[in-house]
Amino acid sequence: MNARKQSDGRWAPWWVYVVIIVGANYAKQYFVQDWPVVVNAAITLVLVGALFLGITAVYRTMRGVDRQR
């Protein structure tokens, strides 16, 4: 068996999540840098959750087109 784990196609590569989430967080910080920490943390949690779901949905949609049934 390969040392690398075979992807089952349900999740995008880890680096896609990292790049998009870190970039979005930098952009968010530009707009909310003077807001209270609690509000900033809440926005970050919602942003990361929404991006995670969005990236996964887009990736699964794209992979579904390539798959033969």
C-alpha positions in Angstrom: 0.0 0.0 0.0 1.2 3.5 -0.7 2.6 5.6 2.1 0.3 8.4 1.0 -3.3 8.1 1.8 -5.6 8.0 -1.2 -8.1 10.8 -1.3 -11.7 9.8 -1.6 -12.6 13.0 -3.3 -14.8 14.4 -0.6 -12.4 17.1 0.6 -10.3 19.6 -1.2 -6.5 19.5 -0.5 -5.6 21.0 2.8 -3.6 23.9 1.2 -6.7 25.2 -0.5 -8.5 25.6 2.8 -5.4 27.3 4.4 -4.7 29.7 1.5 -8.3 30.9 1.2 -9.0 31.1 5.0 -5.8 32.9 5.8 -6.4 35.4 2.9 -9.9 36.0 3.9 -8.8 36.6 7.5 -6.3 39.2 6.4 -9.0 41.0 4.5 -11.4 40.8 7.4 -8.8 42.3 9.8 -8.5 45.3 7.5 -12.2 46.1 8.1 -12.7 45.1 11.7 -9.3 45.9 13.3 -10.8 48.4 15.8 -13.8 46.3 16.8 -13.9 44.6 20.2 -12.1 41.2 20.4 -15.3 39.3 21.1 -17.0 40.6 18.0 -13.8 40.0 15.9 -13.6 36.4 17.2 -17.3 35.8 16.4 -16.9 37.1 12.9 -13.8 34.9 12.4 -15.6 31.8 13.5 -18.5 32.5 11.2 -16.2 33.4 8.3 -14.1 30.2 8.7 -17.1 28.0 9.0 -18.8 29.5 5.9 -15.5 29.3 3.9 -15.0 25.7 4.9 -18.5 24.7 3.8 -18.2 26.8 0.6 -14.8 25.4 -0.4 -16.0 21.8 0.2 -19.2 22.3 -1.7 -17.4 23.8 -4.7 -14.7 21.1 -4.7 -17.3 18.3 -4.5 -19.3 19.9 -7.3 -16.2 20.2 -9.5 -15.1 16.6 -8.7 -18.6 15.3 -9.4 -18.4 16.6 -13.0 -15.1 14.7 -13.6 -16.3 11.4 -12.2 -17.8 8.8 -14.4 -20.8 7.0 -13.0 
